[in-house]
Structure formats: structure tokens, C-alpha cells
Amino acid sequence: MAPWALLSPGVLVRTGHTVLTWGITLVLFLHDTALRRWEEEGALLPPLTFLLLVLASLLLYLAVSLMDPGYVNIQSQEEAKEEQTAMVPQAIALRRCRHCMVLQPLRARHCGECRRCVRRYDHHCPWMENCVGERNHPLFMAYLALQLVVLLWGLHLAWSGLRFFQPWGLWLRSSGLLFATFLLLALFSMVAGLLLASHVYLVASNTTTWEFLSSHRIAYLRQRPSNPFDRGLARNLAHFFCGWPSGPWETLRAEEEEEEEGEGGGQAV
């Protein structure tokens, strides 16, 4: 690997996240928070549990950021035609990406940052320098949930160590770093909570961030008043987390086109 590869955005972002995570954890342990009081009292289970949760959230972050989000493999012309004939009705053609020239399955999108097409594209996460797509979206949800738990616990620990007193200059020198950590944890907790809530809603309705925000520009959603992928809460969750089939969109679209043709023929008669 070339030395300059260590300065790539992905490496820098992941290194920054790791350093920030352990830096905040170290501040919580060094100040007079509940963690130190537990240690002094000999109750080692809560601090150890907190450390394990921090480590688990960091490992989940690295797994999601390094995982293949569901890239569409580059295929030859013959393989692409075979896949199109086998998987999609002839009346409904797969689109060919104008950037990487692969046949895009429905709900796939070309990511300008990754320069590849991603199946069931949700968004490109700059904090991970990776896309969130078909393969890593469930793990991304698990990471958000665990990260929110760690952040809220850390927020409680930081608050337990804050003691406000005068003069403010002395307080700032003794507790300024812990107070800054508290503000950071509050900000990150709000962001993680909003992200988790929004993704729970999107998963429950079987849609993606890209489809939700850009439905007016997506060909297969532009002319539809409602989400055609929604199969009800139970089926949507089973399809997302367990991979259970929820009904192929191509079949649904073919049925709708047949119904429209039938209605048109009936009216003509």
C-alpha cells in the first residue's frame, strides 16, 4: 500500500472517530464522575460494562464503514443481458448507469463519492466515508442504537462530575474540559437520536433516504402518490432485518400495467 493511501479521507475520518471516542472516554474516567466513584467503591461492573459498550460501538462503526454496502458488480454485456432476461420481465428493462455502465437493479443509484452503483441506495455517510445500502443498512441501524445508548450514558456520567462554583475562572480551569465533553455528548446524542428515529420510520415504511427526499426526481416514484414498496409494518421489518421477500417490484409494476391496459380496453369497448 502506498504511503499516501494513509492520508485518504476514509482513513482520516475513521482515525478521527476512534481518537475522539477514546478521548471522551478518557476524560470521563479522569474527572470526578460516577465512573471514578464506582472504582473507589470497588464496583467494577458498571465501568467495565461502559468500556465494553464503547468498544462494541467502535467495532460496529468500523464494520459498517468498511463493509461492502451492496455494490453492483461490473458485468460483461452477455452476463448483463442474461441477468436482465432471467430476472426482469422483458416489458420492463433495467437501466444502464451512465457513469459506470452497469445494469442497475431498481432502487440502485450511482454514488458520486464511491464512484460505484449501490443496491437499495440510502445515502452516503461522510462520517463513515461509505455508502449505506442493501447490505450494511441493518448493521447501520444497530450501530445507531448502540451509539445512542453509549452517548446517553456518557452524557449522564459527564453531568455527574460537573460541580458549578465561583470564581468562574477557577471552575473553568478545573471543569472546563469536562463541560466541553458534556456539550459534545449532548450534541452527538441529539444527532444520533434524530438519525435513529428517521431511519426507523424509513425502514417501517420500506423506503430509503434518497427515495424519501428525491421522490419527485425518481422515475419509478414520480408519478405515484404513495410508496409502492410498502407492504405493511410487519412485512417491511421482516424484509429489512431478515431478508424475507416482500414481493418483487417488477412483478407489481407488470401487474399494474396489465390492470391499466385492461381498464383502457374496457373503456374502449
Secondary structure, DSSP 8 states (H G I E B T S, - for coil): --GGGGGSHHHHHHHHHHHHHHHHHHHHHHSSSHHHHHHHHT--HHHHHHHHHHHHHHHHHHHHHHS---B-----HHHHHHHHHHHS-TTS--EE-TTT--EE-TT-EEETTTTEEETT--EEETTTTEEE-TTTHHHHHHHHHHHHHHHHHHHHHHHHT----SSHHHHHHHHHHHHHHHHHHHHHHHHHHHHHHHHHHHHHTT--HHHHHSGGG-HHHHT-SS-TT---HHHHHHHHHH------HHHHHHHHHHHHHHHHHHHH-
